[in-house]
Amino acid sequence: MVKQVRSEIDASLFELKDYDITPFDYQHQNKNDDYLPLVRELVQHDHLVFATPVY
């Protein structure tokens, strides 16, 4: 469904499986993961649609 909607509108696709996002830790040892760069990119968009499979 995501592929069909994306083919009909101009949209960016971010697949979270392609990012290295580690759990939060108070020692900030994960500061070099992909979380902040991804969020910085996401906030540039006016609308976000989250899609996940339902089994």
MIGU-131645 format. One record per residue (C-alpha): x, y, z. Coordinates in steps of 0.02 Angstrom, whole numbers, padded with zeros to 5 digits, always signed. Example, Ala and Ser with C-alpha at 12.3 -4.5 7.8 and 13.67 -1.06 7.14 Angstrom:
+00615-00225+00390+00684-00053+00357
This chain:
+00000+00000+00000+00143+00119+00041+00220+00092-00130+00053+00128-00215+00022+00289-00118+00201+00345-00146+00180+00318-00335+00030+00434-00335+00103+00578-00233+00272+00660-00214+00333+00585-00050+00492+00533+00036+00509+00358+00105+00611+00321+00261+00631+00137+00302+00681+00125+00484+00765-00042+00453+00896+00054+00353+00947+00159+00504+01052+00115+00655+00946+00178+00801+01003+00117+00970+00910+00123+01137+00924+00280+01242+01062+00279+01369+01105+00408+01501+01292+00398+01463+01260+00457+01283+01362+00314+01212+01240+00304+01066+01262+00485+01012+01332+00431+00844+01184+00326+00791+01061+00379+00655+00923+00445+00768+00962+00632+00770+01005+00644+00584+00842+00553+00543+00738+00667+00656+00820+00821+00581+00767+00761+00410+00591+00714+00464+00552+00884+00541+00579+00963+00370+00414+00885+00312+00241+00955+00343+00156+00785+00356+00215+00616+00417+00130+00450+00385+00186+00299+00485+00153+00131+00405+00182-00039+00482+00130-00214+00432-00015-00294+00522-00002-00482+00540
